[in-house]
Amino acid sequence: MRGVTGALVGALIGPVWRTLPRRALGSAGVLGLLVAGAPALTGGEPARWQTLTLLRGVALIGALGLAFLLDDPARHLTAPVPAPRPLRQALRVALVAPLAALWWTAVLLVAPSESRPPAGGITLEAGVMGVLALAGAAAVVRLTDEARPGPTVAATLLLTAVLAPLLTPDGWALFVPPDDPRWPTAHDRWAVLLAAVVVAWGACGPEPLGQRGRWVRRMRGAAGPA
C-alpha cells in the first residue's frame, strides 16, 4: 500500500507543480519582500511598533498569496481521478511550504534589525494567517462547487484583518507590541488559535459529500446494471 501511495505521489508531483498559481504566489512574495525592505531602501529606522505593524502587513500579504493555492480551474474534471482531493491539496502545500519558509526567513532578514520584534512571536502570527488562508480555501472547496476559491478567501481575509484588531476583546489582547507584558500570553493564545485553525483545515479536506454521491451515481450509470 505504501508503494502504491508513493508511486501515486511521484506521478502527481509534476502535474501539481505545473498547476500551482505561480502568478499569485510570486506577486505576494515579491511585494512582501519589497515592503519588508522598504525601511532599509529609504535609510529609515522605524520604531518597534512600526516594524511590528510592517511585518504583520507582510504576513498578511503572504497569506493573501496562499489563499490562491487551492485554485484549480480543472476541479470538476480531476474530481473522479484515483488520487483523493486531500492528497492533491496536501501535495500542493508540501511543494510550497519550503519556499514559504525561505521567503519568511528573507523577510525577517531584510526587516530593520534594531526594531524587529521577537522572531518566534511574529512567525507564529504569520503562521496563523497562512494556515487561516489555506483553511478558508479548503472550506470553500468543501462547501461549494467553486473552482477558484482564492478571490473569495482573499477578500474575506482582508476584511478579517481590518476588523479583528477592532473586535477582539481586551481580555484576549492578541495584537500587542513586544514591550507589552501581555506579549507572552497573547502568543499562547495565538498558538491555541493555530491549533484550532489546523483542525478546521483538516475537517475541510475530504471531498464534498454531495459531489461524491453524484460521481458514484454517474459511474454506476455508465457501468450499466450488474
C-alpha positions as CSV (number, residue, x, y, z in Angstrom):
1,M,0.0,0.0,0.0
2,R,2.8,2.4,0.8
3,G,4.4,1.6,-2.5
4,V,1.2,2.4,-4.4
5,T,0.8,5.7,-2.5
6,G,4.4,6.6,-3.1
7,A,4.1,5.9,-6.8
8,L,0.9,7.9,-6.9
9,V,2.5,10.9,-5.2
10,G,5.5,10.6,-7.5
11,A,3.2,10.7,-10.5
12,L,1.4,13.7,-9.2
13,I,4.3,15.9,-8.4
14,G,4.9,17.1,-11.9
15,P,1.2,17.9,-12.8
16,V,0.6,19.6,-9.4
17,W,3.7,21.7,-9.7
18,R,2.7,22.9,-13.2
19,T,-0.8,23.9,-11.9
20,L,0.4,26.0,-8.9
21,P,-0.8,29.6,-9.0
22,R,2.7,31.0,-9.7
23,R,1.5,34.5,-10.5
24,A,-0.4,35.0,-7.2
25,L,2.3,33.4,-5.1
26,G,5.1,35.2,-6.9
27,S,3.4,38.5,-6.7
28,A,2.8,38.2,-3.0
29,G,6.4,37.1,-2.4
30,V,7.9,40.0,-4.3
31,L,5.6,42.5,-2.8
32,G,6.2,41.2,0.7
33,L,9.9,41.5,0.4
34,L,9.7,45.0,-1.0
35,V,7.5,46.1,1.9
36,A,9.8,44.4,4.4
37,G,12.9,46.0,2.9
38,A,11.4,49.5,2.4
39,P,12.9,51.0,5.6
40,A,16.4,49.8,4.5
41,L,15.9,51.1,1.0
42,T,14.9,54.5,2.3
43,G,17.5,54.6,5.1
44,G,15.0,55.0,7.8
45,E,14.9,53.3,11.2
46,P,11.3,52.9,12.3
47,A,10.1,52.5,15.9
48,R,9.4,49.0,17.2
49,W,5.7,49.3,16.8
50,Q,6.1,50.4,13.2
51,T,8.3,47.4,12.4
52,L,5.8,45.1,14.1
53,T,3.0,46.6,12.0
54,L,5.1,46.3,8.9
55,L,5.8,42.6,9.5
56,R,2.2,41.9,10.3
57,G,1.3,43.5,7.0
58,V,3.9,41.4,5.2
59,A,2.5,38.3,6.8
60,L,-1.0,39.3,5.6
61,I,0.4,39.7,2.0
62,G,1.9,36.2,2.2
63,A,-1.4,34.8,3.4
64,L,-3.3,36.5,0.6
65,G,-1.0,34.7,-1.9
66,L,-1.6,31.4,-0.1
67,A,-5.4,32.0,-0.4
68,F,-5.0,31.1,-4.1
69,L,-3.0,27.9,-3.6
70,L,-6.0,25.6,-3.9
71,D,-7.4,27.3,-7.1
72,D,-8.0,24.5,-9.6
73,P,-9.7,25.5,-12.9
74,A,-9.9,21.8,-13.8
75,R,-11.5,20.9,-10.4
76,H,-14.6,19.3,-12.0
77,L,-12.5,17.3,-14.4
78,T,-10.0,16.0,-11.9
79,A,-12.5,15.1,-9.2
80,P,-13.0,11.4,-10.4
81,V,-9.3,10.6,-10.6
82,P,-7.9,7.9,-8.3
83,A,-5.9,10.5,-6.2
84,P,-8.2,11.8,-3.5
85,R,-8.6,15.6,-3.1
86,P,-6.9,15.7,0.3
87,L,-3.8,14.1,-1.1
88,R,-3.7,16.6,-4.0
89,Q,-4.2,19.5,-1.7
90,A,-1.5,18.2,0.7
91,L,0.9,17.9,-2.1
92,R,0.3,21.5,-3.2
93,V,1.1,22.6,0.4
94,A,4.1,20.4,0.6
95,L,5.6,21.9,-2.6
96,V,5.1,25.4,-1.5
97,A,5.9,25.1,2.2
98,P,9.7,25.1,1.9
99,L,9.6,28.2,-0.4
100,A,7.3,30.0,2.0
101,A,9.7,29.2,4.9
102,L,12.6,30.6,2.9
103,W,10.6,33.7,1.9
104,W,9.7,34.4,5.5
105,T,13.3,34.0,6.6
106,A,14.3,36.5,4.0
107,V,11.6,38.9,5.2
108,L,13.0,38.8,8.7
109,L,16.5,39.3,7.5
110,V,15.7,42.4,5.4
111,A,13.4,43.9,8.1
112,P,15.0,46.6,10.3
113,S,17.1,44.6,12.8
114,E,17.2,47.2,15.6
115,S,13.4,47.4,15.9
116,R,12.5,43.9,14.8
117,P,10.1,42.1,17.2
118,P,10.9,38.6,18.6
119,A,11.1,36.3,15.6
120,G,9.2,33.5,17.3
121,G,6.2,35.5,18.1
122,I,5.8,37.3,14.8
123,T,6.5,34.0,13.0
124,L,3.7,32.4,14.9
125,E,1.3,35.2,13.9
126,A,2.3,34.8,10.3
127,G,1.8,31.0,10.5
128,V,-1.8,31.5,11.8
129,M,-2.5,33.9,8.9
130,G,-1.2,31.5,6.4
131,V,-3.0,28.5,7.8
132,L,-6.2,30.5,8.1
133,A,-6.0,31.3,4.3
134,L,-5.5,27.6,3.5
135,A,-8.3,26.6,5.8
136,G,-10.6,29.1,4.2
137,A,-9.8,27.9,0.7
138,A,-10.4,24.3,1.8
139,A,-13.7,25.3,3.3
140,V,-14.8,26.9,0.1
141,V,-13.8,23.8,-1.9
142,R,-15.6,21.6,0.6
143,L,-18.8,23.5,0.8
144,T,-19.3,24.9,-2.7
145,D,-18.6,24.0,-6.3
146,E,-16.2,26.9,-6.7
147,A,-13.1,26.0,-8.7
148,R,-11.2,29.3,-7.7
149,P,-11.7,30.0,-4.0
150,G,-8.8,32.4,-4.0
151,P,-10.6,35.7,-4.6
152,T,-13.3,35.0,-2.1
153,V,-10.9,33.9,0.6
154,A,-8.5,36.8,-0.1
155,A,-11.4,39.3,0.3
156,T,-12.6,37.7,3.5
157,L,-9.0,37.6,4.9
158,L,-8.6,41.3,4.2
159,L,-11.9,42.1,5.9
160,T,-10.9,39.9,8.9
161,A,-7.5,41.6,9.2
162,V,-9.2,45.0,9.4
163,L,-11.9,44.0,11.8
164,A,-10.1,41.6,14.1
165,P,-8.0,44.3,16.0
166,L,-11.2,46.3,16.5
167,L,-13.4,43.5,17.6
168,T,-11.0,41.4,19.7
169,P,-12.0,41.7,23.4
170,D,-9.5,43.4,25.6
171,G,-9.1,40.3,27.7
172,W,-7.8,38.4,24.7
173,A,-5.2,41.0,23.6
174,L,-3.9,39.2,20.5
175,F,-2.4,42.3,18.9
176,V,0.1,43.7,21.4
177,P,3.5,45.3,21.0
178,P,6.7,43.3,22.1
179,D,7.3,45.6,25.1
180,D,3.8,44.9,26.4
181,P,3.9,42.5,29.4
182,R,1.0,40.6,27.7
183,W,3.1,39.6,24.8
184,P,3.9,36.0,26.0
185,T,0.2,35.4,27.0
186,A,-1.0,36.8,23.7
187,H,1.2,34.3,21.8
188,D,-0.1,31.5,23.9
189,R,-3.5,32.4,22.5
190,W,-2.0,32.6,19.0
191,A,-0.8,29.0,19.5
192,V,-4.3,27.9,20.5
193,L,-5.7,29.7,17.6
194,L,-3.2,28.0,15.3
195,A,-4.3,24.6,16.6
196,A,-8.0,25.4,16.1
197,V,-7.4,26.5,12.5
198,V,-5.4,23.4,11.7
199,V,-8.2,21.2,13.0
200,A,-10.7,23.2,10.9
201,W,-8.5,22.9,7.9
202,G,-8.3,19.1,8.3
203,A,-12.1,18.9,8.7
204,C,-12.5,20.6,5.3
205,G,-10.1,18.3,3.5
206,P,-12.4,15.5,2.3
207,E,-14.4,15.6,-0.9
208,P,-17.7,17.4,-0.8
209,L,-20.3,14.7,0.1
210,G,-22.9,15.9,-2.5
211,Q,-20.3,15.7,-5.3
212,R,-19.1,12.3,-4.2
213,G,-22.6,10.9,-4.4
214,R,-23.1,12.4,-7.8
215,W,-19.9,10.9,-9.1
216,V,-20.8,7.4,-7.7
217,R,-24.2,7.5,-9.3
218,R,-22.7,8.7,-12.6
219,M,-20.1,5.9,-12.6
220,R,-22.8,3.3,-11.8
221,G,-24.9,4.6,-14.6
222,A,-22.0,4.4,-17.0
223,A,-21.3,0.8,-16.0
224,G,-24.9,-0.3,-16.5
225,P,-26.8,-2.9,-14.5
226,A,-24.7,-5.6,-12.9
